[in-house]
Amino acid sequence: MGLFSFLNFLKADKNQKVEFDPNEYVPSFWEDDYCQIEIVPAENRYFIKKQSQQIDELASKSRTDYGFGETFERGPMPVTTRSKEFRVNFFEKTLTDFKFQKARHIRYNKSEILNCESGKTKAFGFSNFTIFFDTDDEFVKNIWVDIGLIVSVPQLDLIQDTLYTLGEECELVLIDWNTLSLYDLAYKSQIQDYLMWHFK
């Protein structure tokens, strides 16, 4: 799904006049964060590697003293997450079984509030790690992650076990488009390699 489709997808979720408890877990993401660290079906490995190579080549050619002279628009995954028919209630139960907090609201682009209870975008996690997903009826449509600094071994283990369960049961991989790094979530060693970059 393209970015503009996602922005239209969010319109029904936006609510500017929400008040919530200051102690409430309220994750946030910016427009540019959407599917930037993405969890997708493992069948997309070849496509991801090809796209990563194309991005890397374009970045090398268009690098300037001030950044990059060109941008690359990623194509849609050949095998979409929606096509796998992962049920929302399965994802929610898996995440709450691992003691992830279910968000009632999401801060979007800082000034807007999305309602997770009535809207199509959901979030589970804690202050420095959130799994977001959007939905299409009872199915999960897209999954992405926001990750900060992991501050303890128990937290590292919890995130690793959660991602491994999703990877093993749903055959998912994680692609970090920021670093063009691909990790198979069915292998704990690969998850740990990724998470160690965020561990203090």
Salt bridges, closest charged atoms under 4 A:
GLU24 OE1 - ARG104 NH1 3.17
GLU24 OE2 - HIS105 ND1 2.89
GLU38 OE1 - ARG74 NH2 3.92
GLU43 OE2 - LYS84 NZ 2.68
GLU92 OE1 - LYS102 NZ 3.42
ASP97 OD2 - LYS93 NZ 2.78
GLU112 OE1 - LYS14 NZ 3.45
GLU117 OE2 - ARG104 NE 3.51
ASP136 OD2 - ARG82 NE 3.05
GLU138 OE2 - ARG87 NH1 3.31
ASP161 OD1 - LYS188 NZ 3.47
ASP184 OD2 - ARG45 NH2 2.74
